[in-house]
Every structure is written in C-alpha cells, then in structure tokens.
Amino acid sequence: MTLKTRMMIVTLVGLAITMAFWGWMQLSVLDEILKEQQYKRLNGIAETLSTFYQRFPTRRGLSALDTALKDNISTDLRLARIDIISRSRDDIDYIAGAGRVAYEWPESLINETAEKRKKHHYTLQTEAGSALGLLYPVPSEKGHAAQTMIGVILFSQSNTEILARARWMLFFSTLGLLAVILLLMATSYGFLIGRPLRRIIETIDDFRTGKQAKRIPTDSPDEWGQLADHFNVMADEIEKFIGQNQELTRGLELRVKEATLKVVQLQSQVNQLQQLNALGYLTATLAHDLGTPLHSVAGMTQLLLEREDWPPDVARKLEVILQQTQRLNSVIQNVRRATRLPEPHFESLTVKTLFDDTLPLVEPMIAKSEVDLVVQIAPDIPPLHVDPYRVQTALFNLIQNALEAMPDGGKMTLSARVAPERQAIALTVSDTGTGIPPEMMKKIYEPFFSTHQGEGIRGLGMAIIQDIVKTHAGSIDIESAPEKGTSITLYFPLVAKAD
C-alpha cells in the first residue's frame, strides 16, 4: 500500500469520524431545541387552560367546558388531546376532555404530579404516533381536598420529520465535502509529495549503484529542500571517504599478502621440525617477523570498522582483513603458549580469590552450555602460594575439557580442600561426561594427543597443566570411567606459616 493511499485512508476515516460526531451533536442539539419549543408551547397551553378553568362560570355546566376544549383542539392541528382531571385522596375523576386520539393518563404520574404540585413532561406513544405530554397542576387554595390538573398532549411527528430531513442533509453534505477533500488531496499529493519523493529515490538508487557524483537538486525552500541539502552533504563525505578507503584498502591488502606469504613459508618449516625446541624457535621468528605488522594491520582495520558509514562491499572486505589478521595472530599466540610460559611469579592468595578471578573467564562458555556448575570450598582452608597466572591457566584448561566432555549437558564441580596425607591443597575439577578410555590414560600427557575433535591446536592442555603443577612442586591425580565422568585433582604444597 502506497503512502498516498494510506494518507487518503487515514484522512477519510478521520474526517468521517469527526463529521459523524459533529453531525450527531448537531442533531442532538436540534432535537433538544425542538423539544424545548414544544415544552414551552405545552406550558403556554396548560397555563391558558388553567386560567380559563379557574374563571369558567360553573353555571354553564360541564358540557360547555367540553365544547370549549373541543374548540381549542379544532383550532390547533398539533394538539392531540386536552383533559381536566381531578384527583382526590380516594379517586381520580376526569372532569372534562377532548381530543383527536384516546388516551388514559397513568395513575402513577397523576399521583406524583398531585403530591409534588409540579408540572411533569414526558414522551408517549398514541395510536396516531409519538407525542409529548404535560400534566399541569392547577393552583388551588391550601387545604382543598381535591387537586385539579390539566393534561395536554401535543403531536411530535413534525419533530421526527425535521430531524430526518436534517439527518439526510448532513449525510449528503458530508459525502460531498469528503469527495472534495479527497480530490484535493489526490491532486496536491503529486505536486507536494510524489514528485519530490521520486526525485530523491532516483538519486539514492543512482548513488547506491556507484554514481556517487549524482546529487539532489535543492531548488525548494521547504522540508524537501532541507532533506536534499543533508543528503548532498552526506554524499560528499561518503564520496571522500570511499576514495580514501580505496587507497587504504589496497595498501592493507598488499601488507596482508606479504604477511600471509611469510606465514606460509614459516608453516612449511614447522612440518620439518622434529622437536619442541624447534617449535619454540619458530614461534620466536613468527612473533618477530609478523607480530608488529599484524598488530598494525589489525589495529588500523578495527579503527576503520568502527565507522558505520561504509558501503557494504567495503565493510565486508575490511571484516575479511580483520578476520585473517586475527587468525594469523591466534596461530602465533597458540604456539607461543604451547612452548613457552612467562617466568613464574609466586604470591599468596586465597582459594576464593583464585576461583573468583578464574570463573569469569569461563562464564561465557558455561552460559552457552547446559552444564550446571557447583563450587565447593572447604572451611578454614589456608592460602595458596602459587603463580596465579599459571594456576588460572591450568583451571581454565580443565574446565574447558570438562565442558567439551558434556556436549549434551551435565554437572561440573569445582572444589577445594586440604589433603593432609599429602601436605597439600587439592583443587578438583570433576564432570559427568563421557570419561577417558583406559587405553588412552597413558597418553594423556603426551603433546598433541587429544580425545576431542575440533579446530585449533589440540593436545597441549594436559601437557601444559603437568608443567604448571611441576613448577609448583605439586602432583596430579586423574580418576575416570567411560560414560561416568572424569575427576582431575591438582595438589599444591602447603606453605609453612612464618613464626
């Protein structure tokens, strides 16, 4: 549905609702005015008849009173009926009456009017149609036993006819007004909205297809002109950025090709090395030859990606460059971590502090899995005297292995206790995963041996953990059963308290 159609529908509905409400208000007011006029007429007739009745000579008799009422009825075609009613405590008596229709006044209204001594208007239905009625109490002396009242009925068909004609006039005038408004909107839309909008869309389409020199004419002083000015300024900046980025991208691509060529050459050397010392030499070479340019390429690419105004094709190329540099840097860092750790730095820290610093590192991995983590720390456990970085690395590898052993979820427990039989503090990571087959237990510490499949350098985790524990003069215990889980405990010697 086009904007033009939506605007016309919204306008049509809004006008229709507004005019319908306005028409209803007008008809309601007109109906009240007509009723008020008729009530005034009823009051006037009743007051006149009241005065006439009070001054009517009784010697002429009731027949003369009936004749007088009939004369009033005959002279006014809208009068339906006139009755003079007397209400005593025990009885209601019709003194005289005349009319075009037969009607019996409700006793409840007669009693209410007599008791309150106030006139009473109400609408009613007669055999000739709808009408308005009035019961008017005739003033009498206090203490008089009977209360006389005059009942007047006035036809209201003319009110209905007037309202019907007014309703039709409002209906047709509303339709005509809506038609004129819609015609004006349809005609003005093309000049005020349609043509400027098409011109802007065409320019944007040309700009998107590579015609960066195309601009929107700014010959209008209204909002369309302001929009065109803003677009043209933005297009100038984008065109400038694209030119700069093309030059920068070409330079980055050349540097990435050179760095990738060096990586390929160095990786071919890795295949010829037989010992871990050679791998350490290769790592040093990679860090020296590739570290600086890779960090430079990655840093500049990251800065470029922080700008959100790149065309999709340029952004995609920058993302590819960043991914490749990160991949190369990850390869170098993995090999460096596998072959060389920083010099140990021992310090005293509590087990709780160690766990609090380590668990945030693995929270994202645990959140993505269906594994429940339980942390148990024995009370009154003494502080550790360890290298925090190395122990965190060991715990990180153990937790990662436990998560990989439970792809469908399970329970992992991280606990700490004092092992007096070994004079050590025991840190245990246990899982309910697939376990380690007995035939693989002997190979668990061999470099590049792994029970898991996946990308990256595998099989160095337990070798690194063993080196870390040996650095601390500790030991490792592994308990595992297929399909029941694995429990790995790291023992770190207790440090005697200073005197």
Secondary structure, DSSP 8 states (H G I E B T S, - for coil): --HHHHHHHHHHHHHHHHHHHHHHHHHHHHHHHHHHHHHHHHHHHHHHHHHHHHHS-GGG-HHHHHHHHHHHHHH-TTEEEEEEEEE-SS-EEEEEEEESS-----HHHHHHHHHHT--EEEEEEETTEEEEEEEEE----TT-S-EEEEEEEEE-HHHHHHHHHHHHHHHHHHHHHHHHHHHHHHHHHIIIIIHHHHHHHHHHHHHHTT-TT--------SHHHHHHHHHHHHHHHHHHHHHHHHHHHHHHHHHHHHHHHHHHHHHHHHTT--SHHHHHHHHHHHHHHHHHHHHHHHHHHHHHHT-S---HHHHHHHHHHHHHHHHHHHHHHHHHHHH-------EEE-HHHHHHHHHHHHHHHHHHS-EEEEEEE-TT---EEE-HHHHHHHHHHHHHHHHHT-TT-EEEEEEEEEETTTTEEEEEEEE-S----GGGGGGTTSTT--S---SS--S-HHHHHHHHHHHTT-EEEEEEETTTEEEEEEEEE------
